[in-house]
Amino acid sequence: MVTERFINNTMGMPLDTFGANRRMGDSDTPPAGGSGGSSTPAEYENGSDILLQVGSACIARCSTHNVQYNTETKERAVKAPASQGKQSALFTSKGVTKLTITAHGEAFRFYKATENGFEECAALWGKGQAVELKAFKRGSDSSPYLQGQFVITAMEETNPANDDATWTIDLENDGEPTIYPGKATA
């Protein structure tokens, strides 16, 4: 039997936080604008507070989304200078040749959706044009951390028997986004 004494001796935390995936002293008080909650202490951002907007509205009934920042590089191998040993030639230098940003969202199909559901995003895809994409923290849609033109590269719907219908969307940047992490400001 696992006892509180055993947990304190081996894990260094009291019984009520054992297995709760947090440090002793974590507060359940959310930061301003965050939802917090017992499973998301104030030091951690709650994924429900990060939203993805495709076109003019957020993805309706979104269960998860991710944004991936990709870098393509070119490797350069050069001969070591005569004054150095050949050990330095074993290392190569890299240069960045391309940056891309991709986004992926997963959502439930919902009859009474008030934001962009499968039908709305499929219509955007069918136009064959780039769409505006924004990623932002809940309540901060006027100051997104990612914004720009993106192409819908794939959409998929899944309709299992006796279960919830779901759909996914994949997007890739079309040119340099207007806002992204690390963008130099003029």
Secondary structure, DSSP 4 states (H G I P E B T S, - for coil): ---HHHHHHHHSS-GGGTTSSS-TT---PPPTT----TTS-TTS--GGGEEEEETTEEBTTEEEEEEEEEEEEEEE--PPPTTS-GGGGGS-EEEEEEEEEEEEEEEE--TT-SSB-HHHHHHHHHTTS-EEEEEEETT-TTS-SEEEEEEEEEEEEE--TTS--EEEEEEEESSS-SB-TTPPP-
